[in-house]
Amino acid sequence: MKIVDVEPVPLAPRWLFVKVTTDEGIVGWGESLGDRALTIAAAITELKRYLVGKDPFQIEHHWQAMYRGAFWRGGPILNAAISGVDTALWDILGKALGAPIWQLMGGKCRDSVRFYRGIGGPSPEALAENALKAVEAGFSAVKWCPVPATPALAGVKGAKAAEREVEAVRKAVGEGVDILLDFHGRLTPAMAIVFAKAVEPYNPMFIEEPVLPEHSEQIPRIAETTAVTIATGERIFTKFGFRPILQAGGVGLIQPDLSICGGLTEGKKIAAMADAYAVGIGPHNPYGPVLTAASLQLDVCSPNFVIQEFVSLGEGLFTQPFVQKNGCVGVPYGPGLGIEVDEEAVRAHEYVPHDVPILYNEDGSIADW
């Protein structure tokens, strides 16, 4: 079997699928980072020159060639391109062998995968209402970002606002529902400590990205000030990026994103590294349903999996979308990713250029989104 085509497929709202076709008619699907989609699509097209004519089953070998052969290795663009291709190659392998990817990666560790619902709202009351709707839909965990644009040493104003949001949601859902808080890297280490202390009384399951990845060395310091689990990892790629974070300690949950961390090949290694440090995984996924499918495969075969983020279960794009019941999705038993993509529907979702929002502080200076 040989690879005959590698095609990036950008689509609305901000997704980037990767289609890899073989000479025997087996097609594999992957998903790359949806932000900067056209730039990443160009990188995928460059990788195509290497991939066409190659054996799709040599997944590790191709990963090494794409990553190390670039010389200028690393960075979000190249890693996103590699990630989408890598997942598609695993999909091809599973389809050719008639087995789900999780079975090829060591077999299942669980019978269902827990998901959480992302919520939002313009006020504490609206957040509480939306949290209740998520619970009514079957979810036992909700997440949102309670952190506004916050300059360095901003005092307690923003932290008090965050506390009001968390308090409202906790009162609405009770103690039986997990609250997950995404700080989105918007804070300096000092302000992250202030915000963590403000929300700790409401027993959140974890605080995500208290600081930006470039300040990850401060995580142990932050962790020493709070009993809340610290999570991070959505903007970190490859085992090389996660190694110093795990070695430093302070993190209780890592969140590799399979659309950028290196795909399933690297995701499995990262999960195993985390397991060696008694750290759980909760893959990051605010993108499309192919990434949901890939994340599910890793979740099923990782003993240290905790909880999964999602936006889409494939409604309108898969012939058989995944089904959520009681906040969980069952183990997919179909070959490869366990999905059948409706390509006509995918191509009908015409791509619209998407830019990451830019936030501003009250004085007009740039804030982190």
N, C-alpha and C positions, 0 to 999 in steps of 0.2 A: 504494500500500500504506500502511496506517495501523496504528499500535499500538492495540490494543483492551484489553490487560490487562498489568499488571506485578505479578507475585506473588513475594514472598519465600517460600522453602520451607526452613525449618530442619529438620535431620534429625540423627540420631545418626551418629557419636559426638559431633562438635562442628563440623558443617558447615552452611553456609548457601548454598543454591542460589538462583538468581534465574531465573524463567521469564517471558519476554516473548512475548506472543501477538499475531499480526497478523490483520487482517481477511481475509487470503488464506490463512489456515491455517498459515503458516510460523511455527514456534516457535523462539525462540532461548534458549539456556541460558548462564548465567554463574554465577560463584561469588564471594560476598563473604566477608569475614573471619568465621570461625566462632566466635570469642570475642565475648562480648556480643552474641550472635546476635539476641536479641529486640529489643534497642535498635537495632541496625542494620536489622532488619526494619521497625521503625517508620519509620526514615528512608527506606527504599525505598518504603514505602507513601506517604509524603509526596511523593516524587519522581514517583510515579504520576500525581498530579494534573497535573503539567506534561506528562508523556509521552503520556498517552492522547490519541489523535487526531493525533499527530505522525507524520511520515514517518520510518521507522526507518533509512533510508539516510543521513540527515544526522547521522552519528555525531559528527564533530568539533563541529558546531554544538550538538548536545545536550550534549556534554561541557562546553562553555563555559557553556551556560545553567545546567546543574546546579551547576557549581562556582562561577561568578561570580554567578549569580542568588541564591545563598544569603546574600550579604553577609557573614555570619559564616563565611567560607570556611575550608577547611582542617580539620585534625583527623582522627583515625582513624575516627570514626563516619560522617561525611559522605563521606569519601573511600572508605570501604569500600562504602557504598551505591552511589556513582557507579561504582565499579570493577565490581561485579557486573552492573549494568545495561549498562555499556559493552561488556563481553565478550559479553553476550547479543545486543546490536545487531550486533556483528561476526559472530556466528554466523548471524543472520538474513541479513545481506548476503551472506555466503559461500554459504548455502543457496539464496538467490534467484538468484545468478549461477552456481551450480554449480561453485564454486571453493573450495579451502582458503584460510583466512585468510592463511597465509604467502605465497601467490601474490599476493594483493591488496596485501601489504605489501612487494613488491619481489622476490619469488621466493626460492627456497631457496639457502642458502649451504653446505649439507652434506647428506649422504645418511643420516645417523643422528645420534641425540642421546644423549650419554653421561649416565647416571644414577648416583647413588651410593645406598648403603643406609645408613640410620640404624640404629645398634646401641645396646645398653645392657647393663647387668649390674651386680650388686652388688659385684663384686670385679674386680681386674685379670685374674684367671684366667677369670672368666665373660665379660668383655669380649673376651678373646682367643679364646675358644671361639666366641662369636657372630660375631666378625669372620671367622673361618675358615668358618663357615656361609654368610656373605654371599659370600665368595669362591667357595665351592663352588656357590652359586646363579648364579654368572656375573659378579658385580660386581667391579670393579677399584678401587673406592674405598669407604671407610666413614667414617662420622662419628658422633661422640657428644660429650657435654658432660663434660669431666673436672674441672669447677670446682664445688666444693661452695659452700654459703652462706659467704661470706667477708667479714668486716668490714674496715674500713679498717685498713691497716698491721697485717695479721694475721701477719706473719712468713712463714716458709717451709714451715710444716706442710702447708698445703693444696697448695702448689706441689709438694712432694715426693710427695704422694699422686697428683697429676696425672701427675707424671713416671713413677711406677710403672705407672700405667694405660697410658700411651703406650708405654713400654718393652715391656710385655707384649704389646700388640697388634702392635707392630713386629716383635718376635721371632717371633710366630706367623705373620704374613702375609708377612714378607720385604720387601725393598726394591721389589718390583714392584707393590705395591698402595699406592695413595695413602691417607694418613690425613688426615682433615679434623677440626679441633677447634673446637667451638662454645663460646666462653667465656660466651655468653648475656648479656653486659652485666652480669655479676655482680661485676665488679671495679672498684676505683678505678684511675685511670691508673697510679699507683705500683705497685699489686699486679699489674696487667696486665703490666707490664714484668718483674716477678719470675716470673710464670707463663710468659711467652713465652720467657724465658731457660732455664727448666727443661725445656721440651719441644722447643726448637730442635734439640738433637742428634739427634732422631729424624726429622728432615726432614718435618714435616707439610706438606701442600699449601697449607693456609692456616689462619689463626686467625680465627674469625668473632666479630664483636661483642666485641672486647676490653673495650670500655666502652659505656655506655648512649648512645643518640643525643644526649642533652643534653650529653654530654661529647665530641662528635665532634671538636671543635677540638683535642683532645689526641692524636688519631690520628697526625699527623705526628711528634710527640714519641715515641710508642710505636714507630712504624715505624723510626725512626732507631736503635733499640736492638736490632733483630732482622733477620735475613735472611729470616724467614718472611713470606709475603704476608699482608697484612691485608685482611679482608673485612668488609663491613658493609652495612646498607641495608634489612633486613627491616621495621624500624619507621619507615622514612622514606617520605614520600609526595610525589608530584608532582615534576616537574623542578625546581621551586623549592627543594624540600628537598634534592635531590641536588647542586644547583649548587655550594653552598659546600664540600661535602665533596670534590668533584672538583677544585675550584679550589685547595683547601688542599694537595692531594697526600697521599701516605702510603698511600693505599688502592690495592690492586692488583685487587680484585674487588668489584663491588657486587652486592647481592642484592635487587633490587626484588621485592616480592610483589604479583602482579597482582590479588590480592583486596583490596588496600588502597592501592596506589601510584597508582591512577587507571585501572586496567584496561589493555587492550591498546593503546588510543590513547596513553596516557601512557607505558606501558611501552616502546613502540617509540621514543619520543622520548628517554627516559632512557637506553636502550641506545645510541642514536646519540651522545648527549652523552658517555657513558663512552668510546666508541670514539675520540672526539676527544682524549681524555686517555690513550690506550693502556691503558685499564682494561677488564678483562673483565666479563662478567655471568654470574651463576649464580642464576637466580630462586629465591626462597624459596618453599617449598610444603610445609608440614606438615599440609595440610588435605585436601580431597576431590579426586575424580577429574576434576571439571569444571575445577578449577584446574590440574590436571596437563595436561589437554587444551589449555587456554589457554597455559600456559607452553611447551608443545611448539611451538605456532605461533610464538611469539616466538623460541624457540631456533633454529628452522629458518631463519629469515630474518635473524638477527643475526650478522654476521661475527665479533663479539667474544664470542660465547657460549663458555662453558668447561664447565660441568657442572650437572646438574639434580637438585634435591631432589624427593622424592615420598613419599607414604604409600600411595596407591591408584592402580592403573591402570584402575579401573573394574569390577573383578570384582564381579559380582552386581548392578551398577547400569547398566552399558552392555550393549547386546545383543552387542557385540563389543569386549571390553576390549583395551587396548593390550598388546603382548607384548614382554617384555624378553628379549633374547638377547645374551649376552656383555657384560652391563652396559649395553646400549644399546637404544633404542627407535627403530624405523624412522620415516621421514617419513610422517605421515598425509596421505593423498590425498583423503579424503572431503571433501565441501563443508562450509564453515563450520569449526567446531571438529573436524570429522571423527569425530563421535560420534553415536550414537543412544541417547538416555537411555530406560531402562525406567522410565517414570513410576510404574507400579504398585509396582515394587520400591523406588523412592525414597520413596514415601509410606508404605511399610511400615516404614521405618526411623524409628520414632517419636522425635521430638525429646525429649531429656532435658536440662534446664538444666545448663550447664557453667560452672564458674568457674575462672579461672586460679589455679593453686596459690599459696599464700602460704608463703614460707620464713622461717625464724627463725634468728638466730644463737644461739650457745650460751647467751648471756645473756638470751635471750627477745626481743631487739630484732628489728625487721623487716629481712629481707634481700631482695635482689632475686632474683626467680625466673629 
